Amino acid sequence: MIEQAAQSTVRVWDPFVRLFHWGQVALIGEAWFTEDGPKWLHEDAGYVLAALVGLRLVWGFVGPRRARFANFVRGPGMVLRHVADLARGRERRYLGHNPAGGAMIVALLAAISATILTGWLQTTDMFWGSSAMESIHESAAIFILVLALFHVAGVLLGSLRHRENLVGAMIHGCKRVDGRNAS
């Protein structure tokens, strides 16, 4: 029985991807809760996030198959077809990220990067005390939360539709294998 269970799952998410994912969650939470201080905690969260994003970008080209951008970043047409299939209840199950999930990763990385950049720019002589840069920074941070809400909704929907615990998969790294997996 144990042997059969071991054969019915496959490691999908490598340790770095999982640590990156949950590290982002923790650091973005820290940045939100320290928005009004202590300032050093807020800034440190941003610098650690910047390092994580940089590492993830590199990992997206040199990491294991399912961590690579080429494995899950798809064009707008494929993303829209997946969303339309999702609305009809006929979406394919993917072992890795589905096309909408890949688009969400790109959007989150862009929003997080914009928030990091605008936060850092406020520490430079050119933008120190700039209310415009502060507004852009805050807007980008709010956009992260909006995207995160859609991400969580997508994870919950996927978990229900495909009868699998996607949150658990991002903790232990494994998903079940069946004959209908796309990639």
C-alpha positions in Angstrom: 0.0 0.0 0.0 2.8 2.4 0.9 4.7 1.5 -2.2 1.6 2.1 -4.3 1.1 5.6 -2.8 4.7 6.4 -3.5 4.3 5.5 -7.1 1.1 7.6 -7.5 2.8 10.9 -6.7 5.7 12.7 -8.2 7.9 15.6 -6.9 6.8 18.7 -8.8 8.1 21.6 -6.8 11.8 21.6 -5.8 12.9 22.9 -2.4 14.1 26.2 -3.7 10.7 27.0 -5.4 8.9 26.1 -2.2 11.1 28.1 0.0 10.9 31.0 -2.5 7.1 30.8 -2.5 6.6 30.7 1.3 9.5 33.2 1.8 7.7 35.7 -0.4 4.5 35.2 1.6 6.3 35.8 4.9 8.3 38.8 3.6 5.4 40.5 1.9 3.4 40.1 5.1 6.3 41.6 7.1 6.6 44.5 4.7 2.8 45.1 5.0 2.8 45.0 8.8 5.8 47.2 9.1 4.7 49.8 6.5 4.6 52.4 9.3 7.6 51.1 11.1 10.0 50.0 12.3 11.4 51.3 9.0 14.5 49.0 9.1 12.2 45.9 9.2 10.2 47.1 6.2 13.4 47.9 4.2 15.1 44.6 5.2 12.0 42.7 4.0 12.3 44.6 0.6 16.0 43.8 0.3 15.6 40.1 1.1 12.6 40.0 -1.4 14.9 41.6 -4.0 17.5 38.9 -3.4 14.8 36.1 -3.6 13.3 37.5 -6.8 16.8 37.7 -8.4 17.5 34.1 -7.4 14.1 33.0 -8.7 14.8 34.7 -12.1 18.1 32.8 -12.4 16.3 29.6 -11.2 13.7 30.1 -13.9 16.4 29.5 -16.5 18.7 26.9 -14.8 16.5 25.1 -12.3 14.7 21.8 -12.7 12.2 21.4 -15.5 9.1 22.5 -13.7 10.9 25.5 -12.2 11.9 26.9 -15.6 9.9 29.7 -17.2 9.9 27.8 -20.5 7.8 25.1 -18.8 4.9 27.3 -17.7 5.0 30.7 -19.3 2.6 30.7 -22.2 1.3 33.2 -24.6 -1.9 35.2 -24.1 -3.9 33.0 -26.5 -3.2 29.9 -24.5 -3.8 31.7 -21.2 -7.2 32.9 -22.5 -8.1 29.5 -23.8 -7.3 28.0 -20.4 -9.4 30.6 -18.6 -12.3 30.0 -21.0 -12.0 26.2 -20.5 -11.9 26.9 -16.7 -15.2 28.9 -17.0 -16.8 26.0 -18.8 -15.5 23.5 -16.3 -13.4 21.7 -18.9 -9.8 22.8 -18.0 -6.9 20.4 -18.3 -5.1 19.4 -15.1 -1.4 20.2 -15.2 1.2 18.6 -13.1 3.1 21.9 -13.0 1.6 25.3 -13.4 -1.3 25.7 -15.7 -1.2 28.6 -18.3 -3.2 31.0 -15.9 -0.8 30.1 -13.1 2.2 30.8 -15.2 0.7 34.2 -16.1 0.1 34.9 -12.4 3.7 34.1 -11.6 4.9 36.6 -14.2 2.4 39.2 -13.0 3.4 38.7 -9.3 7.1 38.8 -10.1 6.5 42.1 -12.0 4.4 43.7 -9.3 6.9 42.6 -6.6 9.8 43.9 -8.6 8.1 47.2 -9.2 7.3 47.5 -5.5 10.9 46.7 -4.6 12.3 49.1 -7.2 10.1 52.0 -6.1 10.8 51.4 -2.5 14.5 51.4 -3.1 14.3 54.6 -5.3 12.8 56.4 -2.3 16.1 55.9 -0.6 18.0 57.7 -3.3 18.8 61.4 -3.5 16.7 61.8 -6.6 13.5 60.4 -5.1 14.0 61.0 -1.3 10.7 62.4 0.0 9.0 62.0 -3.4 5.2 61.7 -2.8 4.8 60.6 -6.5 7.2 57.7 -5.9 5.6 56.8 -2.6 2.2 56.7 -4.4 3.6 54.4 -7.1 5.2 52.2 -4.4 1.9 51.9 -2.5 -0.1 51.3 -5.7 2.3 48.5 -6.7 2.0 47.0 -3.2 -1.8 47.0 -3.3 -1.6 45.4 -6.7 0.4 42.6 -5.2 -2.4 42.0 -2.7 -5.0 42.0 -5.5 -3.0 39.5 -7.5 -2.4 37.4 -4.4 -6.2 37.2 -3.8 -6.7 36.0 -7.4 -3.8 33.5 -6.9 -5.4 32.1 -3.8 -8.8 31.9 -5.5 -7.2 30.0 -8.4 -5.4 27.6 -6.0 -8.7 26.9 -4.2 -10.6 26.5 -7.4 -7.9 24.2 -8.8 -7.8 22.2 -5.6 -11.6 21.7 -5.6 -11.9 20.9 -9.4 -9.0 18.5 -9.5 -9.5 17.1 -6.0 -6.0 17.7 -4.8 -4.4 19.9 -2.1 -2.4 22.4 -4.0 -1.3 24.2 -0.8 0.0 20.9 0.5 1.8 20.3 -2.8 3.6 23.6 -2.3 4.6 22.5 1.1 5.8 18.9 0.4 6.5 19.3 -3.3 4.5 16.4 -4.6 1.3 16.0 -6.7 -0.6 12.8 -7.7 0.0 11.4 -11.1 -2.8 10.3 -13.4 -3.2 9.6 -17.1 -4.6 13.0 -17.8 -1.6 15.1 -16.8 -0.6 17.7 -19.4 2.9 18.6 -18.2 
